[in-house]
Amino acid sequence: VMRCRMCNNDKLSKEFPPVTVSKKCQHPPLVCLKCILSSSDTHCPSLSCGQLIQDDRREWFQAIWDKQFAEYKSSDVSVFETEPGECKVLHVTVLNGDAAEIEFNDSWTIMRMMTEIKKIMKFDINEQRLLYSGVELTTKLPDSKPATLKDFSVKPNSTVQLVKLLYAIPQDINKVVFDLNWQYPNDTDLLEGTEKRDYLDASCLIFEGEKCARTIDFVQKNPLMLAMLNKHKGIKKKEWGVKHSGDRMDDRKRIGHHLIDVSIEDIPTEVTNLFFILSAWNAPTISRYPNPSLSFYEKSTPEANLCSTTFTHASDYSAVIMCSLSRTRNGWVVYENGQTSNGNAKDYNPIKQTVQKLIQEGF
């Protein structure tokens, strides 16, 4: 829950815009969609900012607002009814914004559908995890027969979510590293300190089911922050197999790194997911930090990158869920995510709410 700075009411994070009303704004989006859209003022209402509201962003915000009142349950058959002779398709979407349409035929096996997705979206079959109405579309039924779209009651013109498998961790690998890096912002007004740097924070949120049980971030390596937390809030010393490097900054190359080490054997048995987040520290959006990316490797062989990914689509948000390390029946796997969010290392609540929604939807 966040409080709107204009109407002074507590509202859900989804009732706030994902970005500021202008690219020139130097603050997070703290005024709710309703206040922005109902105001006749053409200037930013936040913190006496005064920037002009961009027309394309007002249209975007209106579309977001309208969508909140036009949500349907996937079980509502009327949503998927088609006119006689109308072409039936299946929408395939990825959390990073990629999307495609494939032919719909409820007699197709899930494997056939995955083959079509491979042709169009270039995802190998062994990289695909498909979700429909919060249920994973498996290639086989409990009796080992090939599963079809009809077996899962998939409707024409509905949407299937695709989650990309980045890496399945072999049982003989125990210590791994998530290396998240970024370039310093070009906008010098955002930079601080004699080094003229700014931070795109990498954090690890540890979940037990839908409960966020632990947050690991740069604080673990920052004496001043540790002292403050010990004095005012207290801080758990147990790291649950996850350690943060703190800031690794290269001022000459203008590159920042946050490395998060994970000892898989030390993760408590009740932990189900580790979500790795990038979030803007001073800037209102990630767009101010060029080329954010993730690499992942075994700690003993850092030169052998096991998987990597970038997220240019997340530029208009303050945070992006880069990937997750998830416990499955067959061991730990790394899933690409790419879901954007509000919030940052100063306030994780919007990010936690985003992750909880993902978990509820089967991710």
C-alpha positions as CSV (number, residue, x, y, z in Angstrom):
1,V,0.0,0.0,0.0
2,M,1.2,3.5,-0.9
3,R,-0.1,7.0,0.0
4,C,-0.9,9.4,-2.8
5,R,0.8,12.7,-2.3
6,M,-2.2,14.5,-3.9
7,C,-5.3,13.0,-2.4
8,N,-3.5,11.7,0.7
9,N,-5.2,8.4,0.5
10,D,-3.6,4.9,0.9
11,K,-3.9,3.0,-2.3
12,L,-2.6,-0.3,-3.9
13,S,0.6,-0.1,-5.8
14,K,-1.3,-0.9,-9.1
15,E,-3.3,2.3,-8.7
16,F,-0.1,4.3,-9.2
17,P,1.5,4.8,-12.7
18,P,4.6,2.7,-13.5
19,V,6.6,5.8,-14.5
20,T,6.6,9.5,-13.9
21,V,4.5,11.8,-16.1
22,S,7.6,13.0,-17.9
23,K,11.0,11.7,-18.6
24,K,12.4,14.9,-17.1
25,C,10.9,14.2,-13.7
26,Q,13.5,13.6,-11.0
27,H,11.3,11.8,-8.5
28,P,9.4,8.5,-8.1
29,P,5.7,8.4,-9.2
30,L,4.0,9.3,-6.0
31,V,0.6,10.6,-7.3
32,C,-2.1,8.0,-8.1
33,L,-3.5,7.4,-11.6
34,K,-6.9,8.7,-10.6
35,C,-5.5,12.1,-9.4
36,I,-3.4,12.5,-12.5
37,L,-6.2,11.6,-14.9
38,S,-8.9,13.7,-13.2
39,S,-6.8,16.8,-13.0
40,S,-7.1,19.5,-15.7
41,D,-3.6,20.7,-14.9
42,T,-1.1,19.9,-17.7
43,H,1.9,20.0,-15.3
44,C,3.3,17.3,-13.0
45,P,1.5,17.3,-9.7
46,S,4.4,15.7,-7.8
47,L,6.5,17.6,-5.3
48,S,6.2,21.0,-7.0
49,C,8.0,19.4,-10.0
50,G,6.3,21.5,-12.7
51,Q,7.3,19.4,-15.7
52,L,4.7,19.2,-18.5
53,I,2.7,15.9,-18.7
54,Q,3.6,14.1,-21.8
55,D,0.5,13.3,-24.0
56,D,1.6,9.8,-24.7
57,R,2.1,9.0,-21.1
58,R,-1.4,10.4,-20.2
59,E,-2.8,8.1,-22.8
60,W,-0.8,5.2,-21.4
61,F,-2.0,5.9,-17.9
62,Q,-5.6,6.1,-19.1
63,A,-5.2,2.7,-20.8
64,I,-3.8,1.2,-17.5
65,W,-6.7,2.7,-15.6
66,D,-9.3,1.4,-18.0
67,K,-7.8,-2.1,-17.9
68,Q,-8.2,-2.2,-14.1
69,F,-12.0,-2.2,-14.7
70,A,-11.9,-4.7,-17.6
71,E,-10.3,-7.8,-16.1
72,Y,-11.9,-11.1,-16.7
73,K,-11.4,-14.5,-15.2
74,S,-9.8,-17.0,-17.5
75,S,-12.7,-19.4,-16.7
76,D,-15.2,-16.9,-18.1
77,V,-15.9,-18.7,-21.5
78,S,-17.7,-15.6,-22.9
79,V,-14.3,-13.8,-23.0
80,F,-13.1,-16.4,-25.5
81,E,-16.2,-16.8,-27.7
82,T,-15.6,-16.3,-31.4
83,E,-17.8,-15.4,-34.2
84,P,-18.5,-18.0,-36.9
85,G,-15.6,-18.2,-39.3
86,E,-13.4,-16.0,-37.1
87,C,-9.7,-17.1,-36.9
88,K,-8.9,-18.8,-33.6
89,V,-5.5,-18.1,-32.1
90,L,-3.6,-18.5,-28.9
91,H,-1.7,-15.6,-27.4
92,V,1.7,-16.4,-25.9
93,T,3.3,-13.8,-23.7
94,V,6.5,-13.5,-21.8
95,L,7.0,-11.4,-18.6
96,N,9.6,-9.2,-20.4
97,G,6.9,-8.0,-22.8
98,D,7.6,-10.3,-25.7
99,A,4.5,-11.8,-27.3
100,A,3.3,-13.9,-30.3
101,E,0.2,-15.5,-31.7
102,I,0.0,-19.1,-32.8
103,E,-2.8,-21.1,-34.4
104,F,-5.3,-22.6,-31.9
105,N,-6.4,-26.2,-32.1
106,D,-7.5,-27.8,-28.9
107,S,-6.6,-31.3,-30.3
108,W,-2.9,-30.2,-30.4
109,T,-0.6,-31.8,-27.9
110,I,1.3,-29.5,-25.6
111,M,4.5,-30.7,-27.3
112,R,3.0,-29.6,-30.7
113,M,2.2,-26.2,-29.3
114,M,5.8,-25.9,-27.9
115,T,7.1,-26.8,-31.3
116,E,5.1,-23.9,-32.8
117,I,6.4,-21.5,-30.2
118,K,9.9,-22.6,-31.0
119,K,9.4,-21.8,-34.7
120,I,7.9,-18.3,-34.0
121,M,9.6,-17.2,-30.8
122,K,12.9,-19.1,-31.0
123,F,12.7,-20.6,-27.6
124,D,14.0,-24.2,-27.5
125,I,11.4,-26.7,-26.2
126,N,13.6,-27.5,-23.1
127,E,13.6,-23.8,-22.3
128,Q,9.8,-23.5,-22.2
129,R,7.6,-23.6,-19.1
130,L,4.0,-22.8,-20.0
131,L,1.3,-21.6,-17.6
132,Y,-2.5,-21.2,-18.2
133,S,-4.8,-19.9,-15.4
134,G,-2.0,-20.6,-12.9
135,V,-1.6,-24.2,-14.0
136,E,1.5,-25.5,-15.7
137,L,0.8,-27.1,-19.0
138,T,2.7,-30.4,-18.8
139,T,3.5,-32.5,-21.9
140,K,2.1,-35.7,-20.3
141,L,-0.9,-36.6,-18.2
142,P,-0.6,-38.6,-14.9
143,D,-1.2,-41.8,-17.0
144,S,1.8,-40.8,-19.2
145,K,-0.4,-40.1,-22.2
146,P,0.5,-37.0,-24.3
147,A,-1.5,-34.0,-22.9
148,T,-3.5,-31.8,-25.3
149,L,-4.8,-28.2,-25.0
150,K,-8.3,-29.7,-24.5
151,D,-7.0,-31.7,-21.4
152,F,-6.2,-28.3,-19.7
153,S,-9.5,-26.6,-21.0
154,V,-7.5,-24.0,-22.9
155,K,-9.9,-21.7,-24.8
156,P,-9.4,-20.0,-28.2
157,N,-8.1,-16.4,-28.1
158,S,-6.9,-16.9,-24.5
159,T,-3.4,-16.3,-23.2
160,V,-0.6,-18.7,-22.2
161,Q,2.3,-17.4,-20.2
162,L,5.8,-18.5,-21.2
163,V,8.5,-18.7,-18.6
164,K,12.0,-19.2,-19.9
165,L,14.3,-21.7,-18.2
166,L,17.7,-20.2,-18.1
167,Y,19.6,-23.0,-16.4
168,A,18.9,-26.3,-14.5
169,I,21.6,-26.6,-11.8
170,P,23.2,-30.0,-11.7
171,Q,23.4,-31.7,-8.3
172,D,27.2,-31.6,-8.2
173,I,27.1,-27.7,-8.3
174,N,26.7,-26.1,-5.0
175,K,28.2,-22.6,-5.0
176,V,26.9,-20.2,-7.7
177,V,27.2,-16.4,-8.3
178,F,24.6,-14.0,-9.7
179,D,26.6,-11.0,-11.1
180,L,24.3,-8.0,-11.8
181,N,25.9,-5.0,-13.4
182,W,25.1,-1.6,-14.8
183,Q,26.7,1.6,-16.2
184,Y,26.6,4.9,-14.3
185,P,23.9,7.3,-15.4
186,N,24.7,9.9,-18.0
187,D,22.7,12.5,-16.1
188,T,25.3,14.0,-13.8
189,D,22.5,15.7,-11.7
190,L,21.7,12.2,-10.3
191,L,25.3,11.3,-9.3
192,E,26.5,11.7,-5.8
193,G,29.8,11.8,-3.9
194,T,33.3,12.8,-5.1
195,E,33.3,9.7,-7.3
196,K,30.2,10.9,-9.2
197,R,28.5,7.5,-9.1
198,D,25.0,6.2,-8.7
199,Y,23.7,2.7,-7.9
200,L,21.4,0.2,-9.5
201,D,20.9,-2.1,-6.5
202,A,20.9,-5.9,-6.8
203,S,18.9,-7.6,-4.0
204,C,17.8,-11.1,-3.2
205,L,14.3,-11.7,-1.8
206,I,14.0,-15.1,-0.2
207,F,10.5,-16.6,-0.2
208,E,8.8,-19.4,1.6
209,G,5.8,-19.9,-0.5
210,E,4.1,-16.5,-0.7
211,K,5.9,-15.2,2.4
212,C,9.0,-13.0,2.0
213,A,11.2,-14.4,4.8
214,R,14.5,-12.5,4.2
215,T,16.0,-9.7,2.2
216,I,19.7,-9.8,1.3
217,D,21.2,-6.6,-0.2
218,F,24.1,-4.1,0.0
219,V,23.3,-3.4,3.7
220,Q,25.1,-6.6,4.7
221,K,28.4,-4.9,3.6
222,N,27.6,-1.3,4.6
223,P,28.8,-0.6,8.2
224,L,26.8,2.6,8.5
225,M,23.5,0.9,7.4
226,L,24.3,-2.1,9.6
227,A,24.8,0.2,12.6
228,M,21.6,2.0,12.0
229,L,19.6,-1.2,11.6
230,N,21.2,-2.7,14.7
231,K,20.3,0.4,16.7
232,H,16.8,0.9,15.5
233,K,15.4,-2.3,14.0
234,G,17.9,-5.1,14.6
235,I,19.1,-7.3,11.8
236,K,19.3,-11.1,11.4
237,K,22.8,-12.3,11.1
238,K,21.9,-15.6,9.4
239,E,22.3,-15.3,5.7
240,W,20.6,-18.5,4.7
241,G,23.2,-19.4,2.2
242,V,23.1,-16.0,0.4
243,K,25.8,-13.4,0.7
244,H,26.0,-10.0,-0.9
245,S,29.3,-8.4,-2.1
246,G,28.3,-4.9,-1.4
247,D,29.2,-2.2,-4.0
248,R,31.9,-3.1,-6.5
249,M,32.4,0.1,-8.4
250,D,34.8,0.9,-11.3
251,D,34.8,4.6,-11.6
252,R,37.2,4.6,-14.6
253,K,35.0,2.4,-16.7
254,R,31.8,3.8,-15.0
255,I,30.5,0.3,-14.2
256,G,28.9,-1.0,-11.0
257,H,28.6,-4.6,-9.9
258,H,26.7,-6.3,-7.2
259,L,27.6,-10.0,-6.8
260,I,25.3,-12.3,-4.8
261,D,26.8,-15.7,-3.8
262,V,24.5,-18.6,-3.2
263,S,25.4,-21.8,-1.3
264,I,22.7,-24.1,-2.4
265,E,23.3,-26.7,0.3
266,D,22.8,-24.0,3.0
267,I,19.4,-22.8,1.8
268,P,16.8,-23.9,4.4
269,T,14.4,-26.6,3.3
270,E,11.4,-24.4,3.8
271,V,12.6,-21.8,1.2
272,T,11.0,-22.2,-2.2
273,N,12.3,-19.3,-4.3
274,L,15.0,-16.7,-4.4
275,F,14.1,-13.7,-6.5
276,F,16.9,-11.4,-7.8
277,I,16.0,-7.8,-8.2
278,L,17.6,-4.8,-9.9
279,S,16.2,-1.4,-8.6
280,A,17.1,2.3,-9.1
281,W,18.6,4.0,-6.1
282,N,18.4,7.8,-6.8
283,A,16.9,7.9,-10.3
284,P,13.1,7.5,-10.7
285,T,13.5,4.7,-13.4
286,I,16.1,2.2,-14.5
287,S,16.3,4.0,-17.9
288,R,19.0,6.3,-16.4
289,Y,21.4,3.3,-16.0
290,P,22.6,2.0,-19.4
291,N,22.8,-1.7,-20.1
292,P,21.7,-3.5,-16.9
293,S,22.5,-7.2,-17.3
294,L,22.8,-10.5,-15.4
295,S,25.4,-13.2,-15.7
296,F,25.4,-16.5,-13.7
297,Y,28.3,-18.8,-13.1
298,E,29.7,-21.5,-10.8
299,K,31.9,-19.8,-8.2
300,S,34.9,-22.0,-8.9
301,T,34.8,-21.1,-12.6
302,P,33.7,-17.5,-13.0
303,E,35.1,-17.3,-16.6
304,A,32.5,-19.9,-17.7
305,N,29.2,-18.0,-17.9
306,L,26.3,-20.5,-17.6
307,C,23.5,-18.1,-18.6
308,S,23.0,-14.3,-19.1
309,T,20.2,-11.9,-19.9
310,T,19.5,-8.2,-20.3
311,F,16.3,-6.2,-19.7
312,T,16.0,-3.1,-21.9
313,H,12.2,-3.3,-21.7
314,A,12.3,-2.3,-18.0
315,S,13.6,1.2,-18.6
316,D,10.4,3.0,-17.5
317,Y,10.2,1.3,-14.1
318,S,12.1,1.7,-10.9
319,A,12.7,-2.1,-10.5
320,V,12.8,-5.3,-12.5
321,I,12.8,-8.9,-11.3
322,M,15.7,-10.3,-13.2
323,C,15.3,-14.0,-12.5
324,S,14.5,-16.5,-9.8
325,L,16.2,-19.5,-8.4
326,S,13.4,-22.0,-7.8
327,R,13.1,-25.3,-6.0
328,T,11.5,-28.0,-8.2
329,R,11.0,-31.8,-7.8
330,N,14.1,-32.3,-9.9
331,G,16.3,-29.7,-8.1
332,W,17.0,-26.0,-8.4
333,V,16.5,-24.1,-11.6
334,V,17.0,-20.6,-12.8
335,Y,14.0,-19.0,-14.5
336,E,14.2,-15.7,-16.5
337,N,11.6,-13.3,-15.2
338,G,11.6,-9.7,-16.4
339,Q,8.5,-8.6,-14.5
340,T,8.7,-4.8,-13.8
341,S,7.7,-3.2,-10.6
342,N,7.6,0.0,-8.5
343,G,9.7,0.2,-5.3
344,N,13.5,-0.1,-4.7
345,A,16.0,-0.9,-1.9
346,K,14.5,1.9,0.2
347,D,11.1,0.4,0.1
348,Y,10.7,-3.3,-0.9
349,N,6.9,-3.5,-0.3
350,P,5.8,-2.8,-3.9
351,I,8.4,-5.4,-5.1
352,K,7.2,-8.0,-2.6
353,Q,3.6,-7.5,-3.7
354,T,4.6,-8.0,-7.3
355,V,6.5,-11.2,-6.5
356,Q,3.6,-12.5,-4.4
357,K,1.2,-12.0,-7.3
358,L,3.6,-13.9,-9.6
359,I,3.7,-16.8,-7.1
360,Q,-0.1,-16.8,-6.9
361,E,-0.2,-17.1,-10.7
362,G,2.0,-20.1,-10.7
363,F,5.4,-18.6,-11.5
